[in-house]
Amino acid sequence: TTTYGTNCLTAIIHLHPLMDRSKHSYLCTASSDGRLAFWPADPISIYPPSEPDPGQRNNIPLTFSHRHRIHQSTIKCISAIAVSATAPNEFVVLSGGDDGALGVTRVTLPFGGGGGEPPKCETLLYLKAHAAAINGIAYMTSAGGSSYGFATSGNDQRVKMWGVECAAAAAAAPGVVPGAKGGLRLMKKGDRATTVGDVAA
């Protein structure tokens, strides 16, 4: 059990290395302060034995080790995917904000678990990805290697398709969001209107 100050947590995902090279996985939370927070979590604590001590089930201490600011205000949704089997501790975390911006964050988890260095984060932020709050993000396809397709939806009643590449280095290319860094390249692939009022649902 834990608390997160006076801000509201809005979403949570589990980041677990593809290979068992770390004693710890992490919980990644989004909140109304526009930040991602990373909470070291022992897998045994997340998945307790089939017959745990009833008095200990709800007394697992959690403390975030790192916070990373992305959006101006509330993060409405997040999703994550592992980069590749050759980089088992790296993830691409997507975030949609109340500010209409789309965040693409490369997260590198420390192999030593939560007791050592905090996760390293580098973000490519696409401002005005939607004309209103982004309420939904979903991975759709893998183009092979470290290229992925995903879709976003927002209160502007638009569904937009994107492609993201995660490589060792990113060079400028047509369609790539200016300021690509950290090996991240973001490309808009499509934009469609919808009559559904709350398309994220």
Phi and psi in degrees as a GROMACS rama.xvg file:
@    title "Ramachandran Plot"
@    xaxis  label "Phi"
@    yaxis  label "Psi"
@TYPE xy
-167.292  176.208  THR-2
-132.833  163.392  THR-3
-128.988  62.7685  TYR-4
58.1805  -142.754  GLY-5
-99.0882  0.279598  THR-6
-90.3393  154.79  ASN-7
-91.9417  134.395  CYS-8
-79.5756  133.67  LEU-9
-113.73  -20.023  THR-10
-160.917  156.91  ALA-11
-147.22  140.203  ILE-12
-136.679  159.366  ILE-13
-106.989  120.964  HIS-14
-104.514  115.376  LEU-15
-129.295  125.541  HIS-16
-55.369  144.986  PRO-17
-66.8562  -28.4795  LEU-18
-115.521  146.158  MET-19
-79.4012  65.2929  ASP-20
-105.049  1.77683  ARG-21
-130.563  143.562  SER-22
-78.838  -10.5838  LYS-23
-129.912  145.223  HIS-24
-106.843  -178.941  SER-25
-132.907  145.898  TYR-26
-96.9021  135.132  LEU-27
-115.392  121.803  CYS-28
-115.112  150.911  THR-29
-112.438  154.592  ALA-30
-148.946  178.861  SER-31
-76.0707  -2.89627  SER-32
-93.1087  6.2318  ASP-33
78.464  13.7001  GLY-34
-114.977  151.951  ARG-35
-93.8029  140.162  LEU-36
-122.835  143.565  ALA-37
-117.974  125.629  PHE-38
-117.228  109.223  TRP-39
-58.4079  131.776  PRO-40
-139.284  118.442  ALA-41
-65.439  127.262  ASP-42
-54.4205  -31.0991  PRO-43
-66.5534  -30.7685  ILE-44
-75.6194  -36.0461  SER-45
-72.142  -40.6614  ILE-46
-116.781  82.092  TYR-47
-67.1462  162.882  PRO-48
-56.7431  163.366  PRO-49
-64.3564  -26.0984  SER-50
-128.58  70.6827  GLU-51
-71.7599  163.409  PRO-52
-64.7006  116.284  ASP-53
-55.5015  -30.1281  PRO-54
-75.5486  -13.9363  GLY-55
-106.707  -10.841  GLN-56
-55.095  -41.6736  ARG-57
-104.967  17.9093  ASN-58
-119.703  31.6532  ASN-59
-82.604  115.415  ILE-60
-74.3685  135.785  PRO-61
-130.087  134.164  LEU-62
-139.173  129.611  THR-63
-72.3072  143.904  PHE-64
-101.136  -16.9633  SER-65
-159.595  143.218  HIS-66
-125.425  143.417  ARG-67
-131.4  117.313  HIS-68
-80.2961  131.647  ARG-69
-126.1  -54.7661  ILE-70
-105.299  161.308  HIS-71
-70.5426  -32.1483  GLN-72
-140.87  -141.547  SER-73
-62.7249  135.111  THR-74
-86.7349  120.046  ILE-75
-88.2883  -29.1231  LYS-76
-157.85  151.025  CYS-77
-141.918  155.772  ILE-78
-153.349  155.622  SER-79
-144.346  153.715  ALA-80
-145.458  143.152  ILE-81
-71.0017  142.223  ALA-82
-65.3392  -57.0166  VAL-83
-171.088  165.85  SER-84
-66.5302  -22.6744  ALA-85
-80.838  -12.4729  THR-86
-130.328  69.8804  ALA-87
-65.0897  -15.3506  PRO-88
-105.407  13.7034  ASN-89
-113  138.695  GLU-90
-134.522  153.387  PHE-91
-107.712  116.833  VAL-92
-105.577  122.281  VAL-93
-97.0956  141.775  LEU-94
-139.439  138.404  SER-95
-114.243  134.054  GLY-96
-113.147  162.82  GLY-97
-63.9449  -18.9866  ASP-98
-83.8665  1.01902  ASP-99
79.9698  4.55911  GLY-100
-91.4892  154.262  ALA-101
-114.543  122.653  LEU-102
-105.183  135.462  GLY-103
-121.925  111.089  VAL-104
-118.22  125.775  THR-105
-88.8161  119.429  ARG-106
-113.181  126.181  VAL-107
-113.819  115.082  THR-108
-82.919  141.577  LEU-109
-71.0717  137.846  PRO-110
-67.8846  -24.2247  PHE-111
-79.4725  0.646142  GLY-112
87.0434  -169.725  GLY-113
-74.5835  -11.3683  GLY-114
-83.749  -7.44221  GLY-115
-107.142  -131.871  GLY-116
-71.3959  151.696  GLU-117
-75.4007  164.082  PRO-118
-58.9293  147.293  PRO-119
-98.5942  133.582  LYS-120
-128.308  138.16  CYS-121
-138.479  125.849  GLU-122
-116.564  137.528  THR-123
-107.667  115.257  LEU-124
-107.291  123.509  LEU-125
-101.841  104.281  TYR-126
-72.9198  146.906  LEU-127
56.5761  38.5241  LYS-128
-62.9684  -34.7971  ALA-129
-129.43  159.433  HIS-130
-81.4491  -4.44218  ALA-131
-147.652  -172.502  ALA-132
-58.6102  141.146  ALA-133
-91.3825  121.379  ILE-134
-107.849  -12.8192  ASN-135
-147.769  141.092  GLY-136
-138.453  134.823  ILE-137
-145.692  129.28  ALA-138
-70.1278  142.251  TYR-139
-119.747  -47.5459  MET-140
-142.846  162.621  THR-141
-119.245  124.689  SER-142
-88.3018  7.43759  ALA-143
95.5928  150.745  GLY-144
66.2331  -124.92  GLY-145
-118.277  36.8862  SER-146
-113.763  134.158  SER-147
-137.688  151.201  TYR-148
-112.021  144.732  GLY-149
-151.665  166.987  PHE-150
-127.306  149.891  ALA-151
-126.202  153.409  THR-152
-136.416  151.055  SER-153
-144.918  175.644  GLY-154
-67.8336  -9.36101  ASN-155
-82.2441  6.45841  ASP-156
58.2796  42.0945  GLN-157
-121.763  143.257  ARG-158
-115.471  122.646  VAL-159
-120.615  140.78  LYS-160
-105.365  142.038  MET-161
-137.046  159.899  TRP-162
-127.062  139.999  GLY-163
-130.405  135.567  VAL-164
-116.054  135.366  GLU-165
-123.071  106.335  CYS-166
-133.967  179.233  ALA-167
-66.3875  -30.2112  ALA-168
-149.793  149.668  ALA-169
-122.584  125.776  ALA-170
-107.844  153.296  ALA-171
-63.0678  138.936  ALA-172
-154.7  158.714  ALA-173
-57.4879  134.725  PRO-174
86.0611  -5.37427  GLY-175
-88.0012  136.203  VAL-176
-62.2854  129.147  VAL-177
-55.8355  144.288  PRO-178
87.5318  17.4775  GLY-179
-54.5301  135.337  ALA-180
-152.856  169.652  LYS-181
61.0842  24.8249  GLY-182
75.4501  11.9992  GLY-183
-101.317  134.381  LEU-184
-132.077  130.434  ARG-185
-118.849  131.052  LEU-186
-132.365  135.44  MET-187
-83.052  129.085  LYS-188
-108.319  -23.8032  LYS-189
-170.31  162.727  GLY-190
-152.932  117.724  ASP-191
-131.065  144.493  ARG-192
-85.6133  152.811  ALA-193
-137.396  148.766  THR-194
-89.2465  -3.32683  THR-195
-75.0812  125.635  VAL-196
-66.9429  -45.574  GLY-197
-118.147  76.6658  ASP-198
-67.2089  -20.6793  VAL-199
-64.9732  -25.0402  ALA-200
